[in-house]
Structure formats: structure tokens, C-alpha cells
């Protein structure tokens, strides 16, 4: 699987002609082949801004936790939320990871859902719960299990496994 990465020209090395436009496009075979400058954004507990097409046709933006396995981006959401159905209706998602220490160091990832798993499924359910607990550890680090389930309902989770379509990168960490 080949992925196109668009690397924007940035101002980290000083002003330059055509800054903030795409400087290079190159192909990688896997998201694990990303330059460490950008891969670190995926590995640190940085919130991602997820954009999905809302019910009114406009982008709906949500800050979320970010996770991936191998070449798939994983999006874990509560079954009862509107965005879950929006993703089902339009399974293209854009994710934006911004370095909290330098807003001029970011990465945008466009993905398409290739598989949906329910926490209630006898085969896939344990994977959904385990992935939720894993990102709880990544972002919160306290306790072994996700502790933000809505106590007023029997909150169930859905895991969307997504293939990466395109990546855009910008800037340097410092």
C-alpha cells in the first residue's frame, strides 16, 4: 500500500518563497515509514481534532484521543453519539494532530473506514474494549480500564478501523 505524503514548506528554517504551500510530495509504504518528526505526534498523548461530515453537511470537529495499529487508524466512539452515525453515513474522516508546544508542527491524516466493530460483538467486542483501555492508559495513565462511561446508560463502544488515504505534514518540533 503506497501513501502520498504532502510536505508543506514551513517557516522553521526562516522565511522562504512559497512558504505554507506544498513543497514536496513523496510516497511511503506504511505509516510506520513516516519521518520521526511527524510519527512522534501519533505516539504522544496529543489530542487529535477529528472532522466528520455532520447531519447538516458541514464539518463537525471533535477533540479526541488518537490511536493506530500497523497501517490502520483506530477511532473509538460511544454508540449513542451522533458522530457515530455520521461516520457510518459518510465514512471519510480527517484528523489533525498539532504539537501543543509548537502550532507550526502538525500533521493531517485523511482516512476511510474499512471496518466497524461493536463492543457487543462476541468476537470483536474484547478488541474494542481492550483498545479503549489502551488509549485510556496512553492519555490518562491511571487505572487499567476506561473510567468515563456514561453512568446514566449502558454505554457501548464502537471501533472504526480506518485505512490511511493521505497525509500532510508541516513544520518541525522545536
Secondary structure as UniProt FT lines:
FT   STRAND          3..8
FT   TURN            12..13
FT   TURN            17..20
FT   STRAND          22..28
FT   HELIX           31..33
FT   HELIX           36..43
FT   STRAND          48..53
FT   TURN            55..56
FT   STRAND          59..64
FT   STRAND          67..69
FT   TURN            70..71
FT   STRAND          72..78
FT   TURN            79..80
FT   HELIX           82..89
FT   STRAND          92..98
FT   TURN            100..101
FT   TURN            103..104
FT   STRAND          106..118
FT   TURN            119..120
FT   TURN            122..124
FT   HELIX           125..139
FT   TURN            151..154
FT   STRAND          157..170
//
